[in-house]
Amino acid sequence: MIAHLNGTVLAQNGRELILDVHDVGYQVFANIRMMAKTGDKLSVFIRTVVREDEISLYGFETSSDRDLFDSLCDVNGIGPKLAMTILEELGYDATTSAISAGDERALQSVSGVGSKTAKLMILSLSGRFESKEKTDSTLLDALVNLGWKEKEAIEALNNVAIPGASQQQLLKDALKYLGGSKTKS
């Protein structure tokens, strides 16, 4: 599986570019936003898509874009070309925000995404891309509703924050922290 390529752009035509890596030309389908000129050096994160009749390489500026592409392709009815269009038209931040907020209208603004596909995206991917602020706010509200003072809840969340941890794990860790600090008082 090819995960990354670093080379020189030999040619480009729309979303397609030919990337020369040590005298081998790779055809890479990339986001129009990241297109380079012929002769430019380019470093690209790659997703290899294998189908019955072809092997295609899709290129991304960041590994986060590639991960979002993978998540979009996991949604029923979204193939690599539509996933690439979504990334191209909305970008990473707007796509993940629309999914997190349940904003069907923003998702439907992409050509090829109808009401049913937008709803499937939100249903399938909600929770994967929640912003840190939204997560912190939700957890803070939960701890306050359980009877902790806001100041104590904020301290607990700051002390147990682990990047990539689920809300459930953060809540569990915060409760352990608060339970420990209460028994020590």
PEKAZI-V967947 format. One record per residue. N is the residue number from 1. RES is the residue in one letter. PHI is phi in whole degrees, 0 to 359 (* if undefined). Layout:
{{N,RES,PHI} {N,RES,PHI}}
This chain:
{{1,M,*} {2,I,271} {3,A,248} {4,H,203} {5,L,229} {6,N,226} {7,G,195} {8,T,248} {9,V,286} {10,L,272} {11,A,200} {12,Q,213} {13,N,211} {14,G,63} {15,R,278} {16,E,265} {17,L,225} {18,I,253} {19,L,251} {20,D,274} {21,V,237} {22,H,52} {23,D,68} {24,V,240} {25,G,267} {26,Y,258} {27,Q,276} {28,V,235} {29,F,268} {30,A,230} {31,N,294} {32,I,304} {33,R,299} {34,M,257} {35,M,299} {36,A,242} {37,K,273} {38,T,304} {39,G,97} {40,D,288} {41,K,280} {42,L,217} {43,S,245} {44,V,227} {45,F,280} {46,I,243} {47,R,241} {48,T,270} {49,V,249} {50,V,254} {51,R,238} {52,E,305} {53,D,248} {54,E,197} {55,I,239} {56,S,238} {57,L,248} {58,Y,246} {59,G,250} {60,F,220} {61,E,291} {62,T,230} {63,S,290} {64,S,295} {65,D,299} {66,R,296} {67,D,295} {68,L,295} {69,F,304} {70,D,300} {71,S,296} {72,L,297} {73,C,293} {74,D,285} {75,V,282} {76,N,303} {77,G,95} {78,I,248} {79,G,260} {80,P,302} {81,K,293} {82,L,291} {83,A,300} {84,M,294} {85,T,297} {86,I,299} {87,L,297} {88,E,292} {89,E,281} {90,L,256} {91,G,83} {92,Y,298} {93,D,298} {94,A,293} {95,T,293} {96,T,293} {97,S,295} {98,A,297} {99,I,295} {100,S,297} {101,A,276} {102,G,70} {103,D,274} {104,E,299} {105,R,300} {106,A,296} {107,L,293} {108,Q,288} {109,S,290} {110,V,278} {111,S,296} {112,G,101} {113,V,253} {114,G,261} {115,S,300} {116,K,297} {117,T,294} {118,A,298} {119,K,296} {120,L,297} {121,M,300} {122,I,295} {123,L,297} {124,S,286} {125,L,247} {126,S,298} {127,G,96} {128,R,282} {129,F,237} {130,E,296} {131,S,288} {132,K,299} {133,E,299} {134,K,294} {135,T,298} {136,D,299} {137,S,296} {138,T,296} {139,L,292} {140,L,299} {141,D,300} {142,A,298} {143,L,293} {144,V,295} {145,N,294} {146,L,277} {147,G,108} {148,W,276} {149,K,288} {150,E,302} {151,K,298} {152,E,294} {153,A,295} {154,I,296} {155,E,300} {156,A,298} {157,L,296} {158,N,293} {159,N,276} {160,V,249} {161,A,300} {162,I,231} {163,P,303} {164,G,86} {165,A,287} {166,S,286} {167,Q,300} {168,Q,299} {169,Q,293} {170,L,296} {171,L,296} {172,K,301} {173,D,295} {174,A,295} {175,L,295} {176,K,298} {177,Y,300} {178,L,295} {179,G,297} {180,G,293} {181,S,287} {182,K,288} {183,T,287} {184,K,279} {185,S,289}}
